[in-house]
Structure formats: C-alpha cells, structure tokens
Amino acid sequence: MKILSFIPLTDSQQREIRELSDDITLEVVSPEKATKEDLTEVDAIYGWSNRLEDHAVANGHLKWIQTIRAGVDALPLDDLRKEHIVVTSGSGANAINIAEQTLAYMLMFVRKLHLSMRDQDNDLWKLDEPYDEVFNKTVVMVGAGNIGTVLGKYCKALGMKTIGMRRTAKPTENMDEMMSMDKLDEAVAKVDFIVNILPDTKATENMFNKDVFEKMNPNGIYINIGRGKTTDTSDLIKALETKQIAGAALDVFNPEPLPDDNPLWDMKNVIVTPHNAGRSPHYEERAFRIFKKNLKSMLENGEVIENVIDLQQGY
C-alpha cells in the first residue's frame, strides 16, 4: 500500500505507520513541492493539496483521503464521489481547543470582560453593569458533533443546560435535550447562547439569516465557530445594530479576512477572533491518531471507520 503524506510527520510517527505492515510504502512530501509523479499509484493520501487535485482524482489507484481538518469543503467532493474515493476528516482533533475558546466567549459576555478590555485600552476604571453568570443558562449547539460533545461536558460542569441539534434528534452525549434541524426557529427562541458549529455545505449556506435572528431571544448571544458562509453577515449586522440579539462572538467570516471597514470590528457587543479557535499545539498529534486508527482498520478490514464523510451531504 502506497501512502503519500502532505502533512509533516516526525520520525517516530513515520515509524509507527511503517510498523503497521511490511507492505506499506510511505512518502512525505511538501504540498508546495509535490508533483503529479508523486501521486503515481498512490492508494491513500494524508492531508490535501488543491494544486494536485486533478491528478489525485484521476490517478486510478487512490482509494482513500484522510484530511487533517474537520471541514472538507476545500475538496472536490463530487469528483471524489464519482470515483468512489473515500474521504475521512480530522474531526475531533480540535474539539478540546475549540470548545475551550467557545466557553471563553460565553464567560467573557456574562462577566463583561470584552468591555473591560476596551475600557483598559482607554485607561478607564469602569463598571459595565449588569454582570451575570453562565450558571443556569441554556446553550444550543447547532451541529452537535465532536466539538459539541466536548463543549457540552464543559457547559454542564458549570451548571448550564445543553441542547444539541442535528439532522435527527438522536441522543447525543452531554446533551440534556436533542432537537432536529427543522426545529431551529423554536430552539433559538428559548436559549441564552446559540453556538453555530455547522460545516460549509449547500444546505447550510446563510442558514443563520434575518428570519432566524428575528426569532432569537433578544438577550441571546450568537457564537459562530463553524463556517463563515453559514451566516448572512449583513443580516447579522442589522440584528446587532437593532438589538434583535444582544451580541455575537465570531471566529469565522464571509469573506476572510474580515475587511477592515466592516462594522463588526467596532461594535462593543461583538467579539472578533481571526479564525484561530482551531489552533492548538496538540492538534497535529490528535489528527495523526485518527489517521493511524483509520489506516490500521483499512489494513485489517479493508475499510476506514472514523469520521467517514458523506460525499453527497458534504460532512
């Protein structure tokens, strides 16, 4: 089995892969330096490079792509589906750090730390009343997968009620209640925090728009750590300006980077972070563990088992 890794691997990691089978041939290549010849007779790819997508899809041998990121919207999913190439994601590798950052947003809003930081920049000793707590607050996680499961655990530890939303309302770990996606309007009306963890698909584009913001609890905080295209930015700005919602914490935008003349920068009820929630020094090691687990399953059973992407749905 020939494996091409676009992800840098330590000597120890390369040794772990080769020790799985005597039949493994592993090559580690920088995406910037990779050529179509590197893809000759490759069976599996770890990572991804849009530079070589045409050659990867058409190489005739490729069976499986393991991406390092949770989102797979950068891949040519329709072409991969036609060629019956399996895609697995790195979903879960960044769950801890994204959940921690999301919890930090919530704590900043209830304790008014986002305002205190602005006051500090202006040398102001000021009480930004009223202060509150996350205790007894309700949070809905729209797209309650790996990140939502970890975030739910953190929120419950602080005495919060957790609601998860997915395509179906099947029970999910650390969720007090589950709702299907067709109940979004009902969910946003009764919660204090809405956490958008949705992927970028045709079905989720601009899902959070004027209609949804109008139905939100006016004291509610909107948090987006999913994908920028899931939110209509103009509608969000209007909802914030007219106080239809109390505030927003945003790590993803459409477009990115957020233009310097965008009103969100100067809104006191908005926290802007530069798409950094997914960053962690532990990310690549966790992603590697997912890759190794899937590779071991592929060698032993002929199929991968973790984070398999539905190429029709896009997640």
C-alpha positions in Angstrom: 0.0 0.0 0.0 1.5 3.3 -1.1 0.7 6.3 1.2 1.5 9.9 0.4 1.5 12.3 3.3 1.3 16.1 2.7 1.5 16.5 6.4 5.0 16.6 8.0 5.5 13.5 10.1 8.1 13.0 12.9 10.5 10.1 12.6 8.5 8.4 15.4 5.2 8.9 13.5 6.7 7.5 10.3 8.0 4.5 12.2 4.5 3.9 13.7 3.0 3.9 10.2 5.6 1.6 8.7 5.3 -0.9 11.6 1.6 -1.5 10.8 2.6 -3.6 7.8 5.6 -4.7 5.7 3.6 -3.8 2.6 3.4 0.0 3.4 5.4 2.4 1.3 5.3 5.9 2.9 6.4 9.1 1.3 6.2 12.5 3.0 6.1 15.4 0.5 5.6 19.1 1.0 2.3 20.2 -0.8 4.2 23.1 -2.4 6.9 20.8 -3.8 4.7 17.8 -4.7 4.4 16.8 -8.4 1.9 14.7 -10.2 4.6 12.0 -10.4 4.4 11.8 -6.6 0.8 10.6 -7.0 1.7 7.6 -9.2 0.0 4.5 -7.9 -0.8 6.1 -4.6 -3.5 4.3 -2.6 -4.0 6.8 0.3 -3.3 10.4 0.9 -2.9 12.0 4.3 -3.7 15.7 4.1 -4.7 17.5 0.9 -3.3 19.9 -1.8 -5.6 21.7 -4.2 -2.6 22.0 -6.5 -2.8 18.4 -7.4 -6.5 17.6 -7.1 -6.9 16.7 -10.8 -4.1 14.2 -10.7 -5.2 12.8 -7.4 -8.7 12.1 -8.5 -7.6 10.6 -11.8 -4.7 8.6 -10.7 -6.7 5.3 -10.9 -5.4 3.9 -7.6 -6.5 6.3 -5.0 -8.9 4.7 -2.5 -8.9 7.0 0.5 -8.1 10.5 1.6 -7.6 11.4 5.3 -7.8 15.1 5.8 -6.3 16.8 8.8 -9.1 19.4 9.2 -12.7 18.9 10.3 -14.1 20.7 7.2 -13.8 19.1 3.8 -15.4 21.9 1.7 -12.0 22.5 0.0 -12.0 19.1 -1.6 -13.7 18.3 -5.0 -16.3 16.1 -3.3 -18.5 15.5 -6.4 -15.4 14.2 -8.4 -14.3 12.1 -5.5 -17.8 10.6 -5.1 -17.8 9.7 -8.8 -14.5 7.9 -8.5 -15.6 6.1 -5.3 -12.8 7.6 -3.3 -13.5 7.5 0.5 -12.8 10.7 2.5 -12.3 10.9 6.2 -11.8 14.1 8.2 -9.8 15.2 11.2 -13.0 16.0 13.1 -12.4 15.8 16.9 -8.7 16.6 16.7 -9.6 20.3 17.5 -12.6 19.6 19.7 -10.9 20.5 23.0 -9.4 23.8 22.0 -12.5 25.0 20.1 -14.7 24.1 23.0 -12.4 25.9 25.4 -12.5 29.1 23.2 -16.3 28.9 22.8 -16.7 28.6 26.6 -14.3 31.6 26.9 -16.7 33.7 24.7 -19.6 32.9 27.0 -17.7 33.8 30.1 -16.5 37.0 28.6 -20.0 38.1 27.8 -21.6 37.3 31.1 -18.7 38.8 33.1 -18.4 41.8 30.6 -14.7 41.0 30.0 -15.0 42.1 26.4 -16.0 45.6 27.6 -13.3 45.6 30.4 -10.6 45.0 27.7 -11.9 48.0 25.7 -12.0 50.1 28.9 -8.4 49.1 29.7 -7.3 50.3 26.3 -8.8 53.7 27.2 -7.4 53.8 30.7 -10.9 53.6 32.1 -11.9 52.3 35.6 -15.5 51.5 34.8 -18.3 49.1 35.9 -20.1 47.7 32.9 -23.3 46.6 34.7 -25.1 44.3 34.8 -22.8 41.4 35.4 -24.1 37.8 35.2 -23.2 34.1 35.3 -23.4 31.2 32.9 -24.9 29.1 35.7 -28.5 28.1 34.8 -28.1 29.5 31.3 -29.1 27.4 28.3 -26.9 26.8 25.3 -27.9 25.2 21.9 -25.2 23.7 19.8 -26.2 23.7 16.2 -24.3 20.8 14.6 -23.7 18.8 17.8 -20.8 16.6 16.7 -17.4 16.1 18.3 -16.9 19.8 19.3 -20.4 20.0 20.7 -19.9 16.9 22.8 -16.8 18.3 24.5 -18.4 21.8 24.8 -21.5 20.1 26.3 -19.3 18.5 29.0 -17.7 21.8 29.9 -21.1 23.7 30.0 -22.8 21.0 32.2 -19.8 21.2 34.6 -20.7 24.9 35.1 -24.4 24.2 35.7 -25.7 25.0 32.2 -28.5 23.3 30.3 -27.4 21.9 27.0 -29.4 21.4 23.8 -28.0 19.7 20.7 -29.2 20.0 17.1 -28.5 17.6 14.3 -30.3 16.3 11.3 -32.1 13.8 13.6 -32.8 14.2 17.3 -30.9 11.0 18.3 -29.5 11.1 21.8 -26.0 12.6 22.0 -23.5 12.6 24.8 -23.6 15.6 27.2 -26.8 16.9 25.8 -29.8 17.4 28.1 -32.1 17.6 25.1 -31.7 16.9 21.3 -33.7 18.6 18.5 -33.7 18.1 14.8 -32.6 20.9 12.5 -36.1 21.6 11.3 -36.7 23.0 14.9 -34.1 25.7 14.6 -36.6 28.6 15.0 -38.0 27.0 18.1 -34.6 26.4 19.6 -33.1 29.8 19.2 -36.1 31.5 20.8 -35.6 29.9 24.2 -31.8 29.9 24.7 -29.1 32.2 26.0 -26.3 31.1 23.7 -26.5 29.8 20.2 -23.3 28.1 19.1 -23.0 27.5 15.3 -20.8 24.5 14.6 -22.1 23.8 11.1 -20.0 22.8 8.1 -20.0 24.7 4.8 -22.5 22.9 2.6 -25.2 24.0 0.1 -27.8 23.2 2.8 -26.1 25.4 5.5 -25.3 28.4 3.4 -26.8 31.5 5.0 -28.8 29.3 7.4 -28.4 32.0 10.1 -30.2 34.9 8.5 -32.7 37.7 9.2 -35.5 35.2 9.8 -33.5 33.3 12.4 -32.1 36.4 14.2 -35.6 37.8 14.5 -36.8 34.7 16.3 -33.8 34.7 18.7 -34.1 35.6 22.4 -33.2 39.3 22.4 -30.8 38.6 25.3 -29.2 35.8 23.3 -25.6 35.7 22.2 -24.7 34.2 18.8 -21.4 32.4 18.5 -20.0 31.1 15.2 -17.1 28.7 15.3 -18.3 26.7 12.3 -18.0 28.3 8.9 -18.4 31.9 7.7 -20.8 31.1 4.8 -23.4 29.7 7.2 -24.2 33.2 8.3 -25.6 36.1 6.3 -23.2 38.8 7.6 -25.4 41.7 6.5 -28.4 40.3 8.4 -26.3 39.7 11.5 -25.0 43.3 11.5 -28.6 44.6 11.3 -29.7 42.3 14.1 -26.9 43.6 16.3 -27.5 47.2 15.4 -31.2 47.0 16.1 -30.6 44.9 19.3 -32.6 42.0 18.0 -29.8 40.0 19.6 -27.6 41.0 22.5 -24.2 40.2 21.0 -22.0 37.9 18.9 -18.7 36.1 19.1 -17.3 35.3 15.7 -14.3 33.3 14.7 -15.2 32.7 11.1 -16.4 35.1 8.5 -17.5 35.5 4.9 -15.2 36.8 3.5 -12.0 36.1 5.4 -10.1 38.0 6.5 -12.8 40.3 7.7 -12.4 43.6 5.7 -11.1 46.4 7.9 -14.1 48.6 7.1 -16.6 46.0 8.3 -18.8 47.4 11.1 -18.3 44.3 13.2 -14.8 45.5 14.2 -16.2 48.5 16.1 -19.3 47.0 17.7 -18.9 46.8 21.5 -21.3 43.8 21.7 -19.1 41.8 19.3 -16.0 39.7 19.9 -13.9 39.1 16.8 -11.2 36.5 16.6 -9.1 35.7 13.5 -10.3 32.1 12.8 -7.9 30.9 15.5 -10.2 28.6 17.6 -8.9 25.5 15.8 -5.3 26.2 16.6 -3.5 24.2 19.2 0.0 22.7 19.7 -1.7 19.3 20.2 -3.8 19.4 17.0 -1.5 17.5 14.6 -0.8 14.7 17.1 -4.5 14.2 17.7 -5.2 14.2 13.9 -2.4 11.7 13.4 -4.0 9.3 15.9 -7.2 9.5 13.8 -5.2 8.8 10.6 -3.4 5.8 12.2 -6.6 4.3 13.6 -8.2 4.5 10.1 -5.1 3.1 8.4 -5.0 0.2 10.8 -8.7 -0.5 10.1 -8.1 -0.3 6.3 -5.2 -2.8 6.5 -7.1 -5.2 8.8 -10.7 -4.9 7.5 -10.5 -3.2 4.1 -12.4 -0.1 5.3 -12.0 3.0 7.4 -14.2 3.5 10.5 -13.8 7.0 11.9 -15.0 10.4 10.5 -16.2 9.0 7.2 -17.6 11.8 5.1 -20.9 11.5 3.3 -19.8 13.0 0.0 -23.3 13.8 -1.0 -24.0 15.8 2.1 -20.5 17.3 2.4 -19.9 16.3 6.0 
